[in-house]
Each structure stands twice: as C-alpha cells, then as structure tokens.
Amino acid sequence: MTGLPTHDAPILTAHRAGLIGCRGCGRVWPDSEESCHRCGATLSPPDRRSLNAVWAWLLAGFIFYIPANLFPMLRTTTFGGLAGNTESTILGGVLELLHYGNWFVAAVVFTASIIVPIGKFIAIGWLATVAGRPATVRDAHNRLMLYEVVEFIGRWSMIDVFVVAILSALVQLGFVASIHPGPAAVAFALSVAFTMLSAQSFDPRLIWRGLPLRSRKDRTDP
C-alpha cells in the first residue's frame, strides 16, 4: 500500500534533506543559500563550535551568581543610622519574610532567585553537553521542550532585582528610613543577563543532529 511510512524509512532531518533553517525568522531554505530572503539574516549551519559561546556566558553567569548570594541585596538605614543599619542577602531576606509570616512572597523570591537560576545553570549545561550526541526522537523532543522552558522563564529571574529597584525608589523617607540596593543586586542582574545570553547562544538545531539514520524501533525490527 503506497503512501504509508515503511520500516526502511530513515529519520529525515533538515540537515539530511539539504535544508537550513534561519535562526532569525525560522524559514527553511536550501543549504546553497547564503542569506534568508525573508528577514535578511545570514544562514549558517549548526556547528558544535558555537557551544563555546554558550559555555563562556554560562560560566560568567555562574561566577556573578556567587557574590549575588554572599553580598547584601538590600541596605536599610533608619533614623540616619542612629537606630542601626541592616543588610540582608537573598536567603536572609527569604528567612526574614518567613519570620514575619509572608510565606507566599518568600516562596516567590526563593523560587525566582535561587531555584530558577540554579535550574537554568543545570539545564543549559546539560543541553550544551548532549548537543549533537546520539538521541532518539523522543529524547530530542524532550530536550527541545527543556530549551523552550529555559528561554521562557529566563526573564522572570529578574524579579528580585525589580523588587529591590521598587523598594529603593519608594522607601526614601530621608532621615527616618531609606533603602538602597546592595552590591548583590548588580551581581545578580549581571548573572541573569549572562545566563540569558548563554541560552540565546545555544543553537537548538544541534538537538536534532544526533538523531540516528533509523529509529530504534526500525533498527530492532527483523
């Protein structure tokens, strides 16, 4: 019966079909083309050497994430310093919120400032490690979904920086009380920015380069 896939059919990818996808708009063109006729972007085939930029940005983000957790995120001055100055790190702020019963806000800050960044480091590092390696179609789909999740939640890691910026702008009561951002705010913002650049430098087309010529089911069939 014609028109149905057979067990001899190879797993056809764009690379094996002589096609190349544009990273700007997603349009597919023959690999003989040098630029995308839709958006004008330069067409380049997926190359594992591009992972060098991914690892470089990821390492930079991790380096800045360390002082972001060690140094104070907020500095609070009350009565011109006569009542004392208080400093709080990210984790210290979470514990303080828990102490005052703000469980929801503490959970949001802990998730956005600790769980999400660490999860992104692990996810991007794992994707860069397995990119281009042998994989099944299901593995490739799972890796692509993980990449899309990392790209989607990347911007929400800035929520801690936004909170610091809002508090610094609103709580300026002169001699009575004032809040200023600590050095951790700059380090955390740089860490998030570098991690986002790392995710954007990753070429998702490399995910499909590891597919075998035939699926596992086809190779095990007699």
C-alpha positions, 0 to 999 in steps of 0.5 A: 500500500503506497503512501504509508511510512515503511520500516526502511524509512530513515529519520529525515532531518533538515540537515539530511534533506539539504535544508537550513533553517534561519535562526532569525525568522525560522524559514527553511531554505536550501543549504546553497543559500547564503542569506534568508530572503525573508528577514535578511539574516545570514544562514549558517549551519549548526556547528558544535563550535558555537557551544563555546559561546554558550559555555563562556556566558554560562560560566560568567553567569555562574561566577556573578551568581556567587557574590549575588548570594554572599553580598547584601541585596538590600541596605536599610538605614533608619533614623540616619543610622542612629537606630542601626543599619541592616543588610540582608542577602537573598536567603536572609531576606527569604528567612526574614519574610518567613519570620514575619509570616509572608510565606507566599512572597518568600516562596516567590523570591526563593523560587525566582532567585535561587531555584530558577537560576540554579535550574537554568545553570543545570539545564543549559549545561546539560543541553550544551553537553548532549548537543549533537550526541546520539538521541532518539526522537523522543529524547530530542523532543524532550530536550527541545521542550527543556530549551523552550522552558529555559528561554521562557522563564529566563526573564522572570529571574529578574524579579528580585532585582525589580523588587529591590529597584521598587523598594529603593525608589519608594522607601526614601523617607530621608532621615527616618528610613531609606533603602538602597540596593546592595552590591548583590543586586548588580551581581545578580542582574549581571548573572541573569543577563549572562545566563540569558545570553548563554541560552540565546547562544545555544543553537537548538538545531544541534538537538536534532543532529544526533538523531540516528539514520533509523529509529530504534524501533526500525533498527530492532525490527527483523 
